[in-house]
Structures are given as structure tokens and as C-alpha cells.
């Protein structure tokens, strides 16, 4: 029955991924992207916002641009809404193969408050984003001239009023689009007074030999430049050297020490029975004593296993090319769908392990499992969504999207969690302990300060973090900036290195802990492995203050709020990896000796 349940869960995951791969490709209204001369090609205005604050985005027509008489919004997928996209048909007519010179969008008298609104946007380096036949394009709203004066009140502010579109085509398909602002067509916004402005645009079509299938390659070329590849490969080489040195050193030390231990303990078994035992063999009757708060421990294992499975599936989708540049919302859609479908894995792992630890209240354990990660994420979302609503930002999710997510959690996540929990409870698996547990626990000897939990966590977290910190900058610049990350193969290698280093360092610390006759290694191994997440959050502080220009309450709260959830997820995921590695190691060494 358990095997059948596992097969059903895996079948559902595979089917969902196949569907996801086919649905995450965002299509324009012209679904085949083929046009005839004079056909209307869809141009959508998306959002505006400060260039250095990627989370602080607003609807395009929140600024007093020339708006169409009838606002026509594009129907968006779940991932697009989560990404903050709000596409509206723009008032520009860019018909296929139709050149235009200085076409008028509208003539408008900007009121005093509208001038002030535009000036504030220009002073914060606002940019706009549009999509033309699913191709992204950007531009700045204006510029400000300091004229050698440090006082912002003495700066000159200008709004660009003319846009020029260069569009490349290959036969009947659009290949590329570039938008340029005319530096000579400016509107002075320095003073608070009404201004007459005429918004215009021009279009130039050019033939190209670039095939349609390669039109997205230019957006990922910056990641493949020699300079960036050198840095990426330097990161890989640095990490590999770290792994080789660490694993080689630890393997040599552990093999030699363990060999000596096995010889010693074998000799002791052949010697007098009343000889006193020392070292890790001395605590064989306590090393498999179940940890405190075993329900919480099992829930952490379940949640971490689910997040680890989620990461693996995301990497698989990335490596097969699902997350190509500007496939709007594909990553967010994948995260929501796969997380919902993998909740059965969390329920099965948590309930199965909880029952192995002779737990009785498996229903409460499932509640712990379901809320351990989702609970903090939900509270963080509620706060940040409230902030986004207060700012009238597109980062605020509409009520309908919140209902959809709630229905996914109610109809998919929760039932799969319960089904997985039932399968885990009925698995009847027993905890495989090679040694009998004594009736009463031994007293743990007094240990020096560096053997305590916090110093051990600091040591265990620093080494894995040092293997990935170079790559972290590029990930942060992509997630919290405007760079594009496409070299997922390198990222996957770094991820594997992270797992290997985490496992090895935790196994080593577990051995030294047992050698000091401290048998409470369960929680220690989990915390030591997960401590890398704390180092990543520390890097967030450094990145925010030293490597970015983010500012403002909304951007700051979004950055530190959601990064706290991401680092917490890393804490759970790496904690599972480290505990599983330590459990395998502890079982192995105690099977290798005779314990009575």
C-alpha cells in the first residue's frame, strides 16, 4: 500500500511538471507570433518604479501619461501576478512593417500636481517597462541635471516626451525591439506650474537574419560574457578546492581515527570484561536515545525534505530550459505548483519518522509539519502585502490571486499532506538502531566553550558559506536587481558542492561530539547543518548596505522579509541533509563494533 501511494505521488509530480513545462511559456495575443504587413502587434505597458528598488513597482498609468479611452488589461497567469506584472494595452500603434515619423500620442496640459508627480519620479530614476510581442523593453522617464550643485532643490528636472522604436524583423516575425528617448525632446519640470506637453513617438523597421528561435538569446548573453564566465568558473574552482581539501582532510583524519578506535575497541572486547570503556563506544546505550521535542524534530525533517525536493525539481526545470529570460512568472508558477504537489512528501517523511520515534499524536505532528514553514511565510506575506497596499504598488496581490492561492493550499496542499501523513503512519517502519538504548541516560561530562552548540554552529555554517559566497552576489543581483541569471548548470554544481560540504563538516563535528561522550547529537547535527542559512542572512546585511542602492521602507521590508523566509527555508533544507548524513555515519560506526 505504501509503495502504491509513493508511486501515485511521484506520478502526480511528473504529470504536473509536464503540464508546467507546456504552460509556463507566455504567449502574446497573436499566439503564433506571425504577422502580415499592417497587422497590429500587441504592445503592453507594464509598470514603472525606482530603478534601484526592484520590488517597488507601480502601474504604468499611475503616472499621468496619455491613457487610452478604454483601459484594456491583459489577462495574466498566476506567476505573472506574483511577479508584479500588470499589463495594459499601451496607446502606441506599432503595426507590423509600418514606419512612422513623429506620430502624436496626445497633447496634454500637465497640472501642477502632475508636474510634481513626474518630477518626483524623475528624481528617483524611475524606469518604465513594456512588452512588445512578448519582448521586454525599458526606458527612463527623464533626467535631472545637477549643474555642479549638491542641493537637490537646485537641480533641473526634465521629462522625455518622444520615444523612438527600432524594431527588427525576420520575414513575418518580430525578432527584437529597442526603445530610445530623444535627448532633445524634453519638458522642463523644475518649477511647480502647468506645462503643455505633446507626447510623440516614431517607429523604424529593420530586416535581420536572426532566427525567431534565437530572439531571446541577447537577454542572456551578458551572463555568458568571458568576464562573467571567468568569475563563475573561479567560484567553481574555489569551491571545488575547498571541497577536495575539506573532504580529503576529514576523510583522512576520520578513517585513521576510526581505524584506531575499531582496533582499540576490538582489543578491549578480547581483554578483561571489567575494563572501563571510554570515547564514543562508552555512550552506545544513549546515542540512539530519541531527541527532545521529537514531534517538532520530525516536522522539521518533513518540511526540510519537501523544500529539498522542491529545489531539485526547480533545478531540473531550469536545466531543461523552462526558465529562459523573461518567461514571465514561470519561476513563481513552478514554485507554487511544485510546493503544493510535494506536500505529500513532507507529510510522509514527518509521520513516518515520528512513528519510528514512537510518537503517538501523529495528527498534531502533521499540523506542525504543515505550519512550520508556511506559518512564518504567511505572516511575512500578510505584513509585506499590507505595506504594498499602503504604497499602492503592483507587488500587492489582488484579492482574486489570494483566493486562488488559498484554494491551492486548501484543495491540494493540505489533502496531499494528510495523505502523505497517513501513508507514513501506516508504513510500519522501525527505527534501525544497532545498539540497545539504556533505561536511564548517562550524564554528559562538562565540555569546553568551543564544544557548545553556538560555536559549533558558527564553524559548521562558515565553511559551506565560504564555498558559495561568490555565486551569491550574482543570484542576489538577479533576484533583487535587473541582471539576468541563466547559467543554471554552474548554479547546480555550486548547490551540489554546498550539500557535500555541509554533510562532511556536520559528520566531523558529530564524531567529535560523540568522542567527547556527548550523546545529544540529534538536534546539534540539524542546527549545525542549517546554520549556513544564518550566514546567508548575514550576507543580506552586507549586500544591502555595500553592494546595492536599495532604499525606502517598502523595498527594505520586502528585501529583509522575504530573504528571512528564504534563509529559513535553507536552514530547514540543509538541516535535513546534515542530520541524514550524521545518522548514516552514526549507524555505520556503531554497527562496526560489538555493543552489549
N, C-alpha and C positions, 0 to 999 in steps of 0.2 A: 504493500500500500504506500509506504514511504517513497519507494523508488518511482512508483507511478506518479505520485504527487510532484516529485522532483522533475520528472520528465515533462509533466504538464506545465510547470512553472517555466522551465527552460524553453519549451515550445512557444509559450506566450511571449517570452522575451525576444526570441528570434523573429517571430512574426511581427512584433511591434517595431523592431529595428528595420526590418524590410520595408514596412509601411512608412517609417520615419524617413528612410533614405529616399523614398519616392515623393514624399510630401514636403520636405523641407526646402526644395527648390522653389523659390518665389518667382512667379511669372507675372508679366505685365498683362494689361487688358488684352493686348494682342498676343495671344498665347504662343504662337509660333514665331514671333519676332520677325515676321516677314511683311514688307510693306511695298506698296506701289507708289509711284510719284504722286504727290499731293495728299497721301493718306495722313491722317492725324496720328502722330506718335505721342503716347502719353507722357506728360511732364508733370510730376507731382512735387509740390513744395512740402518739405518735411518739418524741419524745426530750426530754431535759432537758439543761440546761447553763448556764454563766455567761452572763448577758445580754451582757456586753461581749466575750466570746470566742466568736465565731460558729463557729469550727472545733472547739472543744472541746465536743462533744456526747456524750451517753451515752444508753443505752436507758432508757426511762421506768421500767421496773421494776428498774433497777439501784438505785434508791432503794426503801426498804421500804414502798411503797404496798400497798394491798389488791390482790393479784393474783388473777386468776381461777383456778379449779381446773385448767383445761386451757388452757394458753397457746396461742392461735391466732394465728399470724403471717400477715400478708398477703403474697401473692406480689408481688414488686416487679420493675420493669423495671431495665435496666442503669443508666439515668440516675438513677433514684431511689437506688440503692445508692451510686453515685458521689457523690450529694448528701448522703449520710449518713443517709438516712431508714431507719428500722427500725420499721415499723408493726405494732402488735399490738392485737387486739381489747380495748377497754377495758371495765372492769366496770361500765359505766353503761348503763342501759336507757332509751333515749330514743326510744320508739315514736312514730310519726307521729301528731300531733294529740292526744297524751296528756299533759295537765298533771299534774305531780306536786309534792307539797309535802313537803320534808324526808324523802326516801327514804334509808334507811340502806344504804351500800355495804358496810361491815363494821365490826365493833368489834374493836379491836386493842390489845394491850399492847405499846408500844414498849420494847424492851430498851435498856439503857444505851448500847450501841454504835450502835443505830439512832437514838436521840436525838442522839447526837454526829454521826452521818452527816447527818441532816436539818439540824442547826444549822450545820454547815459549808456545806451547800448554800444555806441562807438567808443566811448571811453573805456569800456570793459572788453574791448576786442571781440565783439560779437561776430559770429560767423553764421552763415545760412547753409543748409543742406537741402538738396533736391535730388530727385531721381528721374532720369530720362530713359525710357525703355529699360528699366531696372539697372541703369548705370548711375552710380553716385557722382555728384558734382558739388563743389563747395566754393564759397567766396566770402570775402569780408564785406561787412555793411558799409564801412567807411574808413577814415583815417583821422588821426589827430596830429597836429604839428606843434611841437614843444617850443620851437623858435629859441632854443637856448635858455628857456625859463623853467625853473623847477616847480613853480607854483602851478598846480593843475588848473586853477581858476583863470590863469592867463594863457592857457593853451587854445589853439584854434581847432575846431571840430568840423569835419566835412563828411557828407553822405554821398556815396556813389549813386548816381541816378541813371547810368547807362550800363547795360550788360551786353557783352558780345559772346556769342556761342559759336565755337568751332566744332563741327560735327564731322566725324569720319565715317564713311560707309563702304561696304563691300557688296556690290550688286544690290540686293534688295534687303540688306540688313544693316542696322546701326552697329558700329564697332567701338567708337569712342566719342566722348564729348568733353570739351574743355570750356569753362566759362571764365571770362576775363572782365574786370571792371575797368572802365575808361578813366584813367587818372586825371583827365582834363574835364570830365563831366562831373562837376562837384556842386554840392549845395552846402552853403555855409550855415552851420547850426550853432555857432558860438553864442549868439545872443538869443534871449527868450522873446522872440517876436514871430509873427506869422510869416511864412515863407511860401512863395509859389514855386512848385516843382513839377517838372514834366519827366515822368519815368519812361525810358525808351529802351529798346533792345535791337540787336542786329544778329543775323544768322549767316554763317558761311559753311557750305557743304564741300567736303574734300573726299576724293576717292583714295582708297588704301587697299593693299594686298593682304592685310592681316585677316586670317580666317575668323569666322564667328566663334569657333570653339576656343580661341585663344584671347578673346577680348578682355577677360578678367585677369590675365597674367600680369599686366602692368601694375595692378594694385598690390601684387605680392613680390614684385621684383626687388623692392627695397630690402626685403628680408634676405634676399639671395645675393646681395652685393658682396664682392670679395671682402670688404672691410668687416661687414657684419658676420659673414661666414667664418672669418678668421677668429673673431671673438667667440662665436658659438663653439667652434672646434677647440679653442683654447679652454673654454669652460669644460668641454667633454674630456679633454686630455687631463686637465687639472683634477677633475672628479675621478677619472679612472686611476690616476696615480694615487690619489687619496685612498680609493677602494683597494687597490693592489697592496699598498703599504700596510693599510689597516688590517685587511683580511690576512695577508701574509704574516704580519706580526702576531695577530691574535691566534691564527691557526697554529703557528709555531709554538707560541707560549702555551696555549691550551693543550695541544697534543702532548707536549713534553710534560707539563704539569699533571695532566690526566693520566699519562702513562705511568709516571711515578706514583700517583695516587692508586692506580689499579694494582701495581706491583706491591705497594705497601699494604693495601687492604687485603690482597690475596695472601701475603705473608702473615698478616695478623690473623687471618682465619685459620691458618695452619698452626699458629702459635697457641699460647695458653688462652683459654676462653675468658679468663678474668682480666685480660689486658684491656686497659681503658682505650676507648675509641676517641679519636679527635677528627676535626675537619668536617667536611660535608657529609661523610658517612655517619657521623655521630648523630645527625638530625634526621636520619632516614625515617624515623617514626613520626616526624612532624612536617616534612617537606611537602607532603600531599594533603595536609590539613586544609580544608576548604576555607577560602578567604572570608573576611568580614564583609557584610553587606553584599552577599552573593547575588541577590536579585538585581541590584544596581550593576554589579560587575557583569552579569550575564547580559543585561540590557545594553551596556556599553560595548560588549563584544558583538551583539546583534547589529547595533547601529553602525559601528565601525566596519563590520563586514559588508553591510549594504553600501556604505559610501565607497569602500574599496571596489566593489563590483561595479558601482556607478562610474568610477574613474576608469576602469578597464574598458567598459563599453564606450565611453566618450572617446578614449584613445583609439579604439577600433574604428569608430565612425570618422574620426579625424584623419586616420591613416589611409582610409579608402576614399577620401576627398569630399566628404559631405560638407565640411565647414570651409568651403572656399571663400575668398574675400567678399564681403558684403552680400552673403546669402542671408538676408535679413532675418534675424530671430531664430535661425536654425539651432544655434547652440542652446538658447534658452528653452526652445521647444524640446530638444533632446534631454536636457536636464530634468524638466518637469515630467516628461513621459517615462523616462527610464527610472527615475527615482520612484515614481508611483508603482511601476511594474516590479521593481526589485524589493519592495517592502516585504514580500513573502520570504525572501532570503533572510531579512532581519528577524522576522518572526520565528522562522525555523531555527536559526542559529541560537537566538536567545533562549527560546523554550527548551531546545534540546540540551544546551549546556546547563541551563538552570535545573532541569530534571536530573542531569548527571550529578549535580551537586546536591541532590536530594532535597531540592526545593519543593514546597507544597503549593504555594499560591501562584500558579503559573499565569493566572489572569492578570494579577497585579504586575507581574513581570512583563507581560505584553504591553500594558499601559505605560510602564517605564520605557520600554523599547520604542514605542510609537511617539513618545513625547520628548525623549532625551535630546534629539537633535531638532525635531520640528518645533518643540516648545520655544527654545531661545530664538530660533529663526522667525517664528510667528510674532513674538513680542517685538523683536527688532524691526520686522516689516511694519507692524502697526505704528510704531513710533516714526519711522522714516517716511511711511506713506502719509502720515499726518503732516509732517514737515513739508513734503512735496505738495500736498493740497494747499497748505498755507502759502506756498510760493507760487501756486497755480502752474506748476511745472508738469511737463509731459511724463516725468518719472512717476507721477501719481497714477496708480492703476484705476481705471474706470470700475464702477460697481459691477458691471456685467462680467469683466475679467475676473474680479474677485469671486463672483458666484461660480464661474467656470472652474477655478482652482479649488474652491470648496467642494464642488461636486466631484472633481477628480479625487480629492482626498477622501470624500465620504464613500464614493461608489467603487473606487479602485484601490487606493492605498490601504484603507482600513480593512476591507474584506480580505485582501491578499495577506495582510499582516496576521489576521486571525487564522486564515487557512494555513499559513506557514507555521504559526504557533501550534495549531492542532497537530500538524504533521510532525513537528519537533517533539511535542509531548508524547505522541504515540510511537516515536522511533525506538523507544525502549533501549537506547544506547546506554552503556555503562561507562563510567569514568575509568580509564585504564591507568591504574596506579600500580607500579611494580613492587611497592612496599606497603605493608600494612601501617595504618595510622594508629599511633599510640592513643590511649584513652585520655591522658592528660598532657597538655602542651609543655614543652621544656621552656625554661626561662631563657630569654635571649640575652647573651652577655653584653656588657656595656661596650659601645662602639665609639671610635673617634668621630669628630665632627664631619670629616670629609666622607665618612661612610653613611651619613644620614641621607634622607630622601632628597632634599633640595639640592645639595651639592652633586649627588648622583644624576639628578635630572639635568642640571646645568651641563655636566660632562657629556651625558648621552645625547642632548639636543644640539650641542655645538658642532660636533663632528659631522652629522648628516647635513646640518645647515651650511657648513663650510663647503660642502660638495655641490650645493645648488645655488648659492647666493648670486653667482654671476648671471645665471639664467633668470633669476628672479626679476632683475631690472627690466628685461625685455618683456616678461609677462606683465609686469605692472604697467609698463609704458603702453602695452596693448589694451589691457583691461581698463586702466584709468587714464588713458591718453588717446592719441589719434594714430598711433603706429599700428601696423598690421603684422600679426604673428602667423606665419604659415609653415615654419619648419617643424612640423609636429613629430617627425622622426627623431630629431635631436631631443626634443622635449620628452619623448617616450624613453630614450636612453637615460636621460637625467633622472626620470622617475624611477627606472629600474635601479639605478645607482643609489638613489635615496632609500629604496626599500632594502637593498643589500647592506648598506652601511648601518641603517637603523637596526636591522636584525643582528648583525655581528656585534655592534657595540653593546646592545642590550644583553645578548648572551654572555659576553665577557663580564659585564657588571653583575649579572645573576650568579655566575660562577663564584666571583669574589665575595658576593654576599653570602652564599651558601658555605664557602670555605671559612667565613667568619662566624659560622654557626647561627646565622640569622635566617630562619625558615619562612619569614613573611615576605616572600618574593612575588606573590601574585600581583598585588596592586603596584608594587615597586616596578616590576617589568613593564606594566601597562603605562604607568606615568612617565617612566624614563623614555620609552619609545615615542610617546605623544608629545614630549616636551619640545620637539622640533617645531610644532605649531606655535609655541610661545616665542621661539626665536624669530619665526616668520612675522609674527605680530610686532615684535621689536623692530624688525626691518621696516615695517609700515611707518613707524615713527620717523625713522631715518629718511625714508623715501619722501614722505610728505614734506618734511622741513628742508631737506637738502637737494632733492632731485626733481621736485615738481614745483609748479607755481599755483597750485590749488589754493583757494581762499573762500571765505564765506561760511556761514553756519550750515547751510544745506549741503554743500559739497563736502565739508569736513565731517558732518554727521553721517553722510552716505558712505564716505571712504572708510572711516573707522568702524561704523556699524556693521556694514556688510563684510569687511575684512575680518572682523571679530568672528562672524559666523563661519567664514571660510577657514580661518585658522583653527577654530573649534572642530570643524569637520576633519581637518588634517590631524588634530590631536586624537580624535577617535579612530581614524583610519590607521595611523601609524602605531597607535597603542595596540590595536589588534595584531598588526604584523609583528611587533616586538614580543607580545605575550605568546603568540603561537610559536615563534622561534624559540623562546625560552622554555615553553612547555615541552617542545620536541627535544631540546637539549637535556632538560632535567630528567625526562623519562629515559633518555638514552643512557645517561651516566649511571642511573640507579638500576637499570636493567643489567648493567655490565658487572655489578658486584653482587655478592651474596648478602642479603639483608634479612635478619631474623628478628 
